[in-house]
């Protein structure tokens, strides 16, 4: 949370993957209706260290206050958790579409083990049933890095004698344990979304999100979004809004001139393939 300049104490240092910068972070929301110009309808500005997912609820609240809440909002993985999916639907009736973090367990990665989806969870009786029909013996709250979970453990003697132990756990002495999200609804949202996002139908629905990358590029390259002309968070946010407005004016003008034209520029390779075909 250090600041890098005595002239702008709101400007902070941040690193995101291979990019490092001092300043702010902007979030753009645009429309993606068929046969209409794609325009930015919301801009959020924060200091740089604020992570993307922390803005999900605020953006939904702002869109609802402006009567611009969408039926479906398509975002990248940083903005999505089961809890945010549940809140968006419950509070605003928004379907939040984006990739939920996959199961990174050894069993899920190998493809031949018993991951969480292989266990039947009985929330009413607070127990789980393993793929071999054994019932868990322990169900208790668990807190990991400030987040709440439910920890489920199976009987040690039963697990040690199981013929499928190598497919279930690598521990030589401990029984199999599961960490589930704290409520039934969140667990079912996570399970359902992890399964859905592997299907072709889901991937086709999600493909439209790639359009926002062109919007960010246009605002950055043509309109100078990443060069702040003002000091302070409030002034920088005004600049971001005006920058998005300039982009909208350009897009609407282009759409009026050629409403039937494809507004997404094709790559040279795609154009070559189309011409060859």
C-alpha positions in Angstrom: 0.0 0.0 0.0 3.0 2.3 -0.4 2.6 5.4 -2.6 5.2 6.3 -5.2 4.8 10.0 -5.5 4.3 12.8 -3.0 2.3 14.6 -5.6 -0.4 11.9 -5.8 -0.8 9.9 -2.6 -3.6 7.8 -4.1 -1.3 6.3 -6.7 0.0 2.9 -5.5 2.4 0.3 -6.8 0.9 -3.0 -8.1 2.0 -6.1 -9.9 -0.4 -8.3 -11.9 1.4 -11.3 -13.5 4.1 -9.8 -15.7 2.9 -6.2 -15.5 4.0 -3.7 -12.8 2.7 -0.2 -12.6 2.0 2.7 -10.2 -1.4 4.3 -10.3 -5.0 3.0 -10.5 -7.1 0.2 -11.9 -10.1 0.6 -14.2 -13.1 -1.8 -14.8 -15.3 -1.4 -17.8 -18.7 -2.9 -18.4 -20.1 -2.8 -21.9 -23.3 -4.0 -23.7 -23.2 -7.0 -26.0 -26.6 -7.0 -27.6 -26.9 -8.3 -31.1 -27.4 -5.8 -33.9 -26.7 -2.8 -31.6 -23.5 -0.8 -30.9 -21.4 -2.1 -28.0 -21.1 0.8 -25.6 -19.6 1.1 -22.1 -22.3 1.6 -19.5 -20.2 1.5 -16.3 -16.7 2.5 -15.3 -15.2 1.7 -11.9 -11.9 3.1 -10.7 -9.9 1.9 -7.7 -6.4 2.2 -6.4 -4.2 -0.3 -8.0 -3.9 -3.0 -5.3 -7.6 -3.5 -5.0 -8.3 -6.9 -6.7 -10.8 -7.3 -9.5 -13.2 -9.6 -7.6 -13.7 -7.0 -4.9 -15.6 -4.8 -7.4 -18.2 -7.4 -8.5 -20.9 -6.5 -5.9 -20.3 -2.7 -6.2 -20.6 -2.8 -10.0 -23.9 -4.8 -9.7 -25.3 -2.4 -7.2 -24.3 0.6 -9.4 -25.9 -1.0 -12.5 -29.1 -1.7 -10.5 -29.3 1.9 -9.2 -29.0 3.2 -12.8 -31.6 0.7 -14.0 -29.0 -1.0 -16.2 -28.7 -4.3 -14.5 -28.4 -7.0 -17.2 -30.1 -10.4 -17.2 -26.7 -12.0 -17.7 -23.3 -10.5 -17.0 -20.2 -12.2 -18.5 -16.9 -11.8 -16.6 -13.5 -13.4 -16.3 -12.5 -15.7 -13.5 -11.2 -13.0 -11.2 -14.8 -11.7 -10.7 -16.5 -15.0 -10.0 -17.0 -17.1 -6.9 -20.0 -19.2 -5.9 -20.9 -16.6 -3.3 -20.9 -13.8 -5.9 -23.0 -15.9 -8.3 -25.5 -16.5 -5.5 -25.6 -12.8 -4.4 -26.0 -11.5 -8.0 -29.0 -13.8 -8.6 -30.6 -13.2 -5.2 -30.2 -9.4 -4.9 -30.4 -8.3 -8.6 -31.7 -11.3 -10.6 -28.4 -11.3 -12.6 -26.9 -14.5 -13.9 -23.2 -14.1 -13.4 -21.4 -16.1 -16.1 -17.7 -16.9 -15.7 -15.3 -19.7 -15.0 -15.4 -20.9 -11.4 -11.9 -21.9 -10.1 -11.5 -25.6 -11.0 -10.7 -28.4 -8.5 -6.9 -28.3 -8.2 -6.7 -31.5 -6.1 -4.4 -34.3 -7.2 -7.3 -36.5 -7.8 -9.0 -34.0 -10.1 -5.8 -33.3 -12.0 -5.0 -36.9 -12.6 -8.4 -37.7 -14.0 -8.4 -41.2 -12.5 -8.9 -40.5 -8.8 -11.9 -39.8 -6.6 -12.2 -36.0 -6.5 -14.9 -34.1 -4.6 -17.5 -34.6 -7.4 -17.3 -38.4 -6.8 -18.7 -38.1 -3.2 -22.4 -37.8 -2.5 -23.1 -35.1 0.2 -26.1 -35.5 2.5 -26.5 -32.0 3.9 -29.6 -32.9 5.9 -27.8 -35.6 7.9 -24.4 -33.8 7.7 -22.5 -36.6 6.1 -20.9 -37.7 2.9 -20.8 -41.0 1.1 -17.7 -42.1 -0.8 -17.7 -43.9 -4.2 -17.4 -47.3 -2.3 -20.5 -46.6 -0.2 -18.7 -45.7 3.1 -20.2 -42.9 5.2 -18.2 -40.1 6.8 -17.6 -40.0 10.5 -16.9 -36.3 11.1 -18.5 -33.0 10.0 -17.2 -29.8 11.5 -16.6 -26.1 10.6 -13.2 -25.2 9.2 -11.6 -21.8 8.6 -8.7 -21.5 6.0 -7.1 -18.1 5.3 -10.1 -16.3 6.5 -12.7 -18.3 4.6 -15.3 -20.7 6.1 -15.6 -24.3 5.0 -17.1 -27.6 6.1 -14.5 -30.3 6.8 -15.6 -33.9 6.3 -13.5 -36.9 7.5 -14.0 -40.6 7.0 -13.2 -43.4 9.4 -9.5 -44.1 9.6 -9.6 -47.9 9.8 -12.1 -48.1 6.9 -9.9 -45.9 4.7 -6.7 -47.8 5.5 -8.4 -51.1 4.5 -10.0 -49.8 1.3 -8.8 -51.4 -1.9 -9.2 -48.1 -3.8 -7.1 -46.1 -1.3 -4.5 -45.2 -4.0 -7.3 -43.6 -6.1 -8.5 -41.6 -3.1 -5.6 -40.3 -1.0 -1.8 -40.4 -1.0 -1.5 -40.2 2.8 0.0 -43.4 4.3 -1.7 -43.0 7.7 -4.6 -40.5 7.5 -8.2 -41.0 6.3 -9.7 -39.1 3.3 -10.9 -35.6 4.2 -13.0 -33.1 2.1 -13.3 -29.4 2.5 -16.6 -28.1 1.2 -18.1 -24.6 0.9 -20.0 -23.7 4.1 -23.6 -24.0 2.7 -25.5 -26.4 0.5 -26.4 -23.7 -2.0 -22.8 -22.6 -2.5 -21.6 -26.1 -2.8 -24.2 -26.9 -5.5 -23.4 -23.7 -7.4 -19.7 -24.6 -7.4 -20.3 -28.2 -8.5 -22.8 -27.3 -11.2 -20.7 -24.5 -12.6 -17.5 -26.7 -12.7 -19.4 -29.3 -14.7 -21.2 -26.8 -17.0 -18.0 -24.9 -18.0 -16.6 -28.1 -19.5 -19.4 -28.3 -22.0 -19.4 -26.8 -25.5 -22.7 -25.0 -24.9 -21.2 -23.1 -22.0 -18.0 -22.2 -23.9 -20.1 -20.8 -26.8 -22.1 -18.6 -24.4 -18.9 -17.4 -22.7 -17.0 -16.7 -26.0 -18.7 -13.3 -26.3 -16.7 -12.0 -23.3 -13.7 -11.8 -25.6 -15.3 -8.6 -27.0 -14.3 -6.6 -23.8 -10.7 -7.1 -24.7 -11.2 -5.1 -27.8 -12.9 -2.4 -25.8 -10.1 -2.2 -23.3 -7.6 -2.1 -26.2 -9.5 0.7 -27.9 -9.7 2.8 -24.7 -6.0 2.2 -24.0 -4.5 2.6 -27.5 -6.9 5.2 -29.1 -8.0 7.1 -26.1 -5.1 7.0 -23.7 -6.8 5.3 -20.8 -3.6 4.3 -19.0 -2.1 7.8 -18.8 -3.8 9.8 -16.0 -4.1 13.5 -16.6 -5.2 14.3 -13.1 -4.1 13.7 -9.5 -6.1 11.7 -7.1 -8.6 8.9 -7.3 -11.6 11.1 -7.9 -10.0 13.0 -10.8 -8.7 9.9 -12.4 -12.2 8.3 -12.3 -13.6 11.3 -14.1 -11.0 10.9 -16.8 -11.9 7.2 -17.1 -15.6 8.1 -17.5 -14.8 10.7 -20.2 -12.5 8.3 -22.0 -15.2 5.7 -22.1 -17.6 8.3 -23.3 -15.3 9.2 -26.2 -15.0 5.5 -27.1 -18.9 5.3 -27.1 -19.2 8.3 -29.4 -16.8 6.7 -31.8 -18.6 3.4 -31.8 -22.1 4.9 -32.2 -20.9 7.0 -35.1 -19.4 4.0 -36.8 -22.5 2.0 -36.2 -24.8 4.7 -37.7 -22.5 4.9 -40.7 -22.4 1.1 -41.2 -24.9 -0.6 -38.9 -24.5 -4.0 -40.5 -20.7 -4.1 -40.4 -18.9 -6.5 -38.1 -17.6 -4.3 -35.3 -15.0 -6.8 -34.2 -11.8 -6.7 -36.3 -10.7 -10.0 -37.6 -7.2 -11.2 -37.3 -5.1 -11.4 -40.5 -5.0 -15.2 -40.1 -8.8 -15.4 -39.8 -9.2 -13.2 -42.9 -6.8 -15.4 -44.8 -8.6 -18.5 -43.9 -12.0 -17.0 -44.8 -10.7 -15.8 -48.2 -9.1 -19.2 -48.9 -12.3 -21.1 -48.0 
